């Protein structure tokens, strides 16, 4: 019994400490092409292990099959940001936002990308958008902006 309680406490702590890895872009809808969804799930496994270079080509395959796969574009952008390929990250986040302008995860992550690129004005612009979509997530982005650290609070 004590081990079970300890395991649950560790799980809750893990999910609270790493919100970006616990919920990194929402759950894709059932309407997504099954092959694209399978590739997304494979890439997500690499994502959870922080194997960005393994996740990228798999997310790319998913969006080739399903070009409007917002969650895959968003996660692809995150992986590109982690390997410091900012132009590709920016393109992926913009595609996600073009597909779904109110996709809160993309606004948070593109805000962090702009911060990493030393563009505080654009980071704040996406903070303002995010504030209307998800106040808690916006507060986390604002902390990163205030700390001038794009990775603040992510892992």
N, C-alpha and C positions, 0 to 999 in steps of 0.2 A: 504494500500500500504506500509506504513512504517513497519507494522508488518511482511509483506511478505519479505521485504528487510532484516529486522533484523533476521528473521528465516533463510534466505539463508546465511547471514554472519555467524551465529552461526554454521550452517551445515559445511560451508567451514572451519571454525576454528577447529571444531571437527575432521574433516578428516585430517587436517594438523597436529594437535597436537598429534593424536594417529594413526600414519600410520600403526602400526602393527595390530591394531584392525580393521582399515578400510579395509585393504587389507592383510589378514593374511596368504595367501598361494595360491593365484590364484583361478581362476574359473575352476571347473572340466569340462572336455569335455562332449559333449552330448553322447558319446559312453559308458559312465559309466553305469553299471547295474542300472536300475531305483530304485530298492529296496535299493541298496548301496547309491545311490544319495539321496534318501529320508532320510536315516539314517544320512548321512553327513550333510544335511540341518538341521536336528534336533540338531545334535551335535554343528553345527555352531551357532545356537541360544543360546545354553548354553555358547559357547565360547564368544560370544559378551557380555554376561552378566557376564563373568569371573567366571562362575560356572564350574571350571575345573573338579571337581570330578563327575559331571553329564555328561560332554562332553566325558570323557575318555571311559566309557563302550559303548557309542553309536558309537564313532569312531572305537572302536575295532570290533563292529558288522559289520560296513561298510567294514573294510579291510578283515574280514573273508569272506564276500561275494565277494569282489572284491580285491584280494590280490595285484594287481598292481595299486591301487588307491593312487597315489603319494600325492595328496593334503590332503587326509585323514591321511596318515602316517605322513606327515609334521605337520598337526594340532594336531595330537595325541602327537607327540614329544613336541610341544609347551606346551600342557596341562600338560604332565608329568614334564616338566621343572618347570612349575609354582607351582606344588605340591612338588617339590624338589625330584622327583624320577629320578635322573640323569641317572642311568643305562638304565632304560626303555626309557627315552627321547633319549639317544644316539642311542639305537637300532632302534627306530622309524625314526630318522633322517637318519641313515645309510641306512635303507630300502628305504626311499624316494630317496636318492642319488643313490643307486644301480639301482633303476627303471629308474630314469631320472637324469643322472650325471650333467646336466646343469640347474637343478631346483634351481633357485636363492634363493628362500625363504628358502629352506632347508640349503643352505650354510650360509645364514645369521644367521638362528636360531641355527645351530650346532656351529657356531662360538661363539655365545652368550653363549651356553651351556658350551663349553670348557672354556670360560672366567669365568663362574660361578664355574667351577671345578678347577680353578686356573691353567689352562693349556694355558697360553698366546701364546706359540709357535703354538699350533694347532688352536687357535683362529685366529692368523695371517695367518696361512696357508689357512684357509677358506676365510679370508678377501682377500687374493691374488686371489683366484679363483673367488670370487664374484666381484672383481674389473674388471675382464674381462667380466662378465655377466651383471652387472648393477652398473655403477659408483656411482650413487646417493645412492643406497642401501649400497654399500661398504663404502661410506663415513660415513653413520650412524653407521655401525658396527665399523669402526675405532674410532669414537667418544666414543663408549661404551668401546672399548679396552683401549683407552687413559685414560678414567675416571675410568677404572678397575671396571666397573659396568655393569653386563650383562643386566640389565633392563633399562639402560640409553636410553632415547628417545622413549621407547616403549609405555608408557601410560602417 
